[in-house]
């Protein structure tokens, strides 16, 4: 592998069609497409300043690097990437990719980041700001995530999330085959129009969660005091710890909670309208 060390590159496509290259303490300054149409690339302790630095790169390892705010839309159409111990200050990262692993990565502007990534693995990742991260991803495995962004995990499929703290709005809309374990989710309108969403040992807060859901499963979850009017028009199997403020017009299934403040069943309920709702602590 060719070593390039302690160099600075700028302008248009300075390292175009590089293959089998290890970059160490390299800076890519203003310009575009520093590394494009490349393969077998290693970047360690590098700094990326200009736009679109890694497009169409197959097979890469990025460690201890910094992507500055100007490096927006940095990594698209690049497959088989591992990134570790890196800080990202720019939006619109990671688009249209296969097989991406992020470990101990901090993303300070998560706007429109991780779109249509298939085969995504996250370990101890922090993401802040922006809208719609993880749009359209599939085959996702996450353990350790702190995220504060709007509209996260929309239109995702085949996802397992563990040990996450998710602060958001409208999370998990129109998802399919998603399991969230040992996590905290704070955001209104959670999981609407989802299919096969399963929540295990999670704490959920925010208005009107889990409506229009199909095949919804909750195991030993708890809800905040602001989680009202839940399960409207959903088919649900729920075993809830603690108190539930209100349940409205679930379509079918079973719901068990320690206590329930209000159950609203009115003329607008949709069939089969046979959900069995039970309080454990009812006298």
C-alpha positions as CSV (number, residue, x, y, z in Angstrom):
1,X,0.0,0.0,0.0
2,X,1.3,3.4,-1.0
3,X,1.9,5.8,2.0
4,X,1.1,9.5,1.6
5,X,2.0,11.4,4.8
6,X,2.0,15.1,5.9
7,X,0.7,16.4,2.6
8,X,-2.0,19.1,1.7
9,X,-4.2,18.8,-1.4
10,X,-6.7,21.2,-2.8
11,X,-8.6,22.1,-6.0
12,X,-10.6,19.7,-8.1
13,X,-10.1,15.9,-7.8
14,X,-6.5,15.9,-6.5
15,X,-6.4,12.2,-5.7
16,X,-8.8,10.9,-8.4
17,X,-8.5,7.2,-9.2
18,X,-6.2,6.4,-6.2
19,X,-6.1,2.7,-5.3
20,X,-4.3,1.0,-2.4
21,X,-3.3,4.2,-0.6
22,X,-2.7,5.0,3.1
23,X,-3.2,8.7,3.9
24,X,-1.7,9.9,7.2
25,X,-1.9,13.4,8.5
26,X,-3.2,14.6,5.1
27,X,-5.4,17.7,4.7
28,X,-7.9,18.1,1.8
29,X,-8.5,21.8,1.6
30,X,-11.0,23.9,-0.3
31,X,-12.1,22.3,-3.6
32,X,-14.2,19.3,-4.6
33,X,-14.0,15.6,-4.8
34,X,-10.6,15.1,-3.1
35,X,-10.9,11.3,-3.3
36,X,-13.2,10.1,-6.1
37,X,-13.5,6.8,-7.9
38,X,-11.0,5.2,-5.5
39,X,-10.6,1.9,-3.8
40,X,-8.7,0.3,-0.9
41,X,-8.1,3.6,0.9
42,X,-7.0,4.2,4.5
43,X,-7.2,7.7,6.1
44,X,-5.7,8.3,9.6
45,X,-5.5,11.6,11.4
46,X,-6.6,13.4,8.3
47,X,-8.6,16.7,7.9
48,X,-11.2,17.2,5.3
49,X,-12.3,20.8,4.5
50,X,-13.6,20.9,0.9
51,X,-16.8,19.5,-0.5
52,X,-17.6,15.9,-1.5
53,X,-14.2,14.4,-0.4
54,X,-15.1,10.7,-0.7
55,X,-17.5,9.7,-3.5
56,X,-17.5,6.4,-5.3
57,X,-14.9,4.9,-2.9
58,X,-15.0,1.1,-2.4
59,X,-13.2,-0.4,0.6
60,X,-12.0,2.2,3.0
61,X,-11.0,2.7,6.7
62,X,-11.3,6.2,8.2
63,X,-9.8,6.7,11.7
64,X,-9.2,9.7,14.0
65,X,-10.2,12.2,11.3
66,X,-12.0,15.5,11.3
67,X,-14.6,16.6,8.6
68,X,-15.1,20.3,8.9
69,X,-18.4,22.1,8.1
70,X,-17.4,22.8,4.5
71,X,-17.1,19.1,3.7
72,X,-20.8,18.7,3.3
73,X,-22.2,15.8,1.3
74,X,-18.9,14.1,1.9
75,X,-19.5,10.4,1.5
76,X,-21.9,9.2,-1.1
77,X,-22.0,6.0,-3.3
78,X,-19.1,4.5,-1.3
79,X,-19.3,0.9,-0.2
80,X,-17.6,-1.2,2.5
81,X,-16.5,1.6,4.8
82,X,-15.4,1.5,8.4
83,X,-15.1,4.8,10.3
84,X,-13.8,5.1,13.9
85,X,-13.0,7.8,16.4
86,X,-13.9,10.6,14.0
87,X,-15.7,14.0,14.3
88,X,-18.1,15.3,11.6
89,X,-19.2,18.9,11.6
90,X,-21.0,18.9,8.2
91,X,-24.4,17.8,7.0
92,X,-25.7,15.3,4.4
93,X,-23.2,12.5,5.1
94,X,-23.4,8.9,4.1
95,X,-25.9,8.5,1.2
96,X,-26.6,5.6,-1.1
97,X,-24.1,3.2,0.5
98,X,-23.8,-0.5,1.3
99,X,-22.0,-1.9,4.4
100,X,-21.0,1.1,6.6
101,X,-19.7,0.7,10.1
102,X,-19.4,3.7,12.5
103,X,-17.7,3.3,15.9
104,X,-17.2,6.2,18.4
105,X,-18.2,8.7,15.8
106,X,-19.6,12.2,16.7
107,X,-21.8,13.9,14.1
108,X,-22.5,17.5,15.1
109,X,-24.8,18.3,12.2
110,X,-26.9,15.2,11.4
111,X,-29.1,17.0,8.8
112,X,-30.2,14.5,6.1
113,X,-27.4,12.1,7.2
114,X,-27.4,8.3,6.5
115,X,-30.0,8.1,3.7
116,X,-30.5,4.8,1.9
117,X,-27.6,3.0,3.6
118,X,-28.0,-0.8,3.5
119,X,-26.0,-2.8,6.0
120,X,-25.4,-0.1,8.6
121,X,-23.7,-0.9,11.9
122,X,-23.3,1.7,14.7
123,X,-21.4,1.5,18.0
124,X,-21.4,4.4,20.5
125,X,-22.3,7.1,18.0
126,X,-23.6,10.6,18.9
127,X,-25.7,12.6,16.4
128,X,-27.0,16.1,16.9
129,X,-29.2,18.5,15.0
130,X,-30.9,18.5,11.6
131,X,-33.8,16.5,10.2
132,X,-34.5,13.1,8.7
133,X,-31.3,11.1,9.7
134,X,-31.5,7.4,8.7
135,X,-34.1,7.9,6.0
136,X,-34.7,4.7,4.0
137,X,-32.0,2.6,5.6
138,X,-32.2,-1.2,5.9
139,X,-30.4,-4.0,7.7
140,X,-29.3,-1.8,10.6
141,X,-27.6,-2.9,13.8
142,X,-27.1,-0.2,16.5
143,X,-25.7,-0.5,20.0
144,X,-25.1,2.8,21.8
145,X,-26.6,5.8,20.1
146,X,-27.4,9.3,21.4
147,X,-29.3,11.4,18.9
148,X,-31.2,14.7,19.1
149,X,-32.6,15.3,15.7
150,X,-36.1,15.6,14.1
151,X,-37.9,12.8,12.1
152,X,-35.4,10.0,12.8
153,X,-35.6,6.5,11.4
154,X,-38.3,7.1,8.8
155,X,-39.0,4.4,6.1
156,X,-36.4,2.0,7.6
157,X,-36.5,-1.8,7.4
158,X,-34.9,-4.6,9.4
159,X,-33.5,-2.6,12.3
160,X,-32.3,-3.6,15.8
161,X,-31.4,-0.8,18.2
162,X,-30.0,-1.2,21.7
163,X,-29.0,1.2,24.4
164,X,-30.1,4.4,22.6
165,X,-31.3,7.8,23.8
166,X,-33.5,9.2,21.1
167,X,-34.8,12.8,21.4
168,X,-36.9,13.6,18.4
169,X,-40.2,14.2,16.7
170,X,-42.1,11.8,14.4
171,X,-39.7,8.9,14.9
172,X,-40.1,5.5,13.2
173,X,-42.8,6.5,10.8
174,X,-43.7,3.9,8.2
175,X,-41.0,1.5,9.3
176,X,-41.0,-2.3,8.9
177,X,-39.5,-5.0,11.2
178,X,-37.8,-2.7,13.8
179,X,-36.9,-3.7,17.3
180,X,-35.8,-1.2,20.0
181,X,-34.4,-2.6,23.3
182,X,-33.3,-0.9,26.6
183,X,-33.7,2.6,25.1
184,X,-35.3,6.0,25.9
185,X,-37.4,7.6,23.2
186,X,-38.6,11.2,23.8
187,X,-40.7,12.6,20.9
188,X,-44.3,13.0,19.9
189,X,-46.1,10.9,17.3
190,X,-43.9,7.9,17.7
191,X,-44.2,5.0,15.3
192,X,-47.2,6.0,13.2
193,X,-48.0,3.8,10.3
194,X,-45.4,1.3,11.3
195,X,-45.4,-2.5,10.6
196,X,-43.9,-4.9,13.1
197,X,-42.4,-2.4,15.5
198,X,-41.3,-4.0,18.7
199,X,-40.3,-2.1,21.8
200,X,-38.6,-3.9,24.7
201,X,-37.7,-2.3,28.1
202,X,-38.0,1.2,26.7
203,X,-39.2,4.4,28.3
204,X,-41.4,6.5,25.9
205,X,-42.6,10.0,26.3
206,X,-44.4,12.4,23.9
207,X,-47.9,13.0,22.7
208,X,-50.0,10.4,20.8
209,X,-47.5,7.6,20.4
210,X,-48.0,4.4,18.4
211,X,-51.1,5.1,16.3
212,X,-52.0,3.5,13.0
213,X,-49.5,0.7,13.8
214,X,-49.8,-2.8,12.5
215,X,-48.3,-5.7,14.4
216,X,-47.1,-3.5,17.3
217,X,-45.5,-5.2,20.3
218,X,-44.5,-3.7,23.6
219,X,-42.7,-5.7,26.3
220,X,-42.2,-4.1,29.8
221,X,-42.1,-0.5,28.5
222,X,-43.0,2.6,30.5
223,X,-44.6,5.8,29.4
224,X,-44.2,9.5,30.5
225,X,-47.0,11.7,31.8
226,X,-47.3,13.4,28.4
227,X,-48.0,10.2,26.5
228,X,-51.7,10.4,25.8
229,X,-54.2,9.1,23.3
230,X,-52.0,6.2,22.4
231,X,-52.7,3.2,20.1
232,X,-55.4,4.9,18.0
233,X,-56.3,2.5,15.1
234,X,-53.4,0.2,16.0
235,X,-53.2,-3.6,16.2
236,X,-51.1,-4.1,19.3
237,X,-49.9,-6.6,21.9
238,X,-48.7,-4.5,24.9
239,X,-47.4,-5.5,28.3
240,X,-46.8,-2.1,30.0
241,X,-45.2,-1.3,33.3
242,X,-46.6,1.5,35.3
243,X,-49.3,4.0,34.5
244,X,-50.8,5.0,31.1
245,X,-52.5,8.4,30.7
246,X,-55.0,7.5,28.0
247,X,-55.7,5.0,25.3
248,X,-57.9,5.8,22.3
249,X,-59.7,3.5,19.9
250,X,-57.2,0.7,19.4
251,X,-58.3,-1.5,16.5
252,X,-57.4,-5.0,17.9
253,X,-55.1,-6.9,20.2
254,X,-54.4,-6.9,24.0
255,X,-53.1,-4.1,26.2
256,X,-52.1,-4.7,29.9
257,X,-50.9,-1.9,32.2
258,X,-50.5,-1.5,35.9
259,X,-53.0,1.4,35.7
260,X,-54.8,3.3,33.0
261,X,-56.1,6.9,33.4
262,X,-58.7,6.9,30.6
263,X,-59.9,4.5,27.9
264,X,-61.6,6.3,25.0
265,X,-63.8,4.1,22.8
266,X,-66.1,6.1,20.6
267,X,-68.1,5.9,17.3
268,X,-64.9,6.5,15.3
269,X,-63.2,3.2,16.2
270,X,-62.2,1.0,13.3
271,X,-62.7,-2.7,13.1
272,X,-62.4,-5.3,14.3
273,X,-62.6,-3.2,17.4
274,X,-62.0,-6.1,19.7
275,X,-58.9,-5.0,21.7
276,X,-58.9,-6.3,25.2
277,X,-57.6,-3.7,27.7
278,X,-56.7,-4.7,31.2
279,X,-55.5,-3.0,34.4
280,X,-53.3,-5.2,36.6
281,X,-54.0,-3.2,39.7
282,X,-57.8,-2.8,39.2
283,X,-59.8,-3.7,42.2
